[in-house]
Amino acid sequence: MESDYENAMLVLKGMVERSRLRTTGGDALRLITNLGCDEINDGVDCLEKMKLVKTERAINKVFFDFANVTVLPEGYNYYNEHLGKITSME
């Protein structure tokens, strides 16, 4: 579980800091985080259980269990409190 949480924090950090969009797909997360598909799936699942992101489930799973991931306001708040300060949200 600890590694899932660590992967979740890498995904959240990458989405907040490096993605200009609130919604991100699996391929973009792989580029942003340098994590493997299973690590991203586990991290996103952990974030969803923490109610920090919302996923759109994939119908045809190939690499990822989701089609898109959206950071919720709670995700930005969690990032601000635990990982760093957001200077602007574009």
Rosetta blueprint (number, residue, H / E / L):
1 M L
2 E H
3 S H
4 D H
5 Y H
6 E H
7 N H
8 A H
9 M H
10 L H
11 V H
12 L H
13 K H
14 G H
15 M H
16 V H
17 E H
18 R H
19 S L
20 R L
21 L L
22 R L
23 T E
24 T E
25 G L
26 G H
27 D H
28 A H
29 L H
30 R H
31 L H
32 I H
33 T H
34 N L
35 L L
36 G L
37 C H
38 D H
39 E H
40 I H
41 N H
42 D H
43 G H
44 V H
45 D H
46 C H
47 L H
48 E H
49 K H
50 M L
51 K L
52 L L
53 V E
54 K E
55 T E
56 E E
57 R E
58 A L
59 I L
60 N L
61 K L
62 V L
63 F L
64 F L
65 D L
66 F E
67 A E
68 N E
69 V E
70 T E
71 V E
72 L L
73 P H
74 E H
75 G H
76 Y H
77 N H
78 Y H
79 Y H
80 N H
81 E H
82 H H
83 L L
84 G L
85 K L
86 I L
87 T L
88 S L
89 M L
90 E L
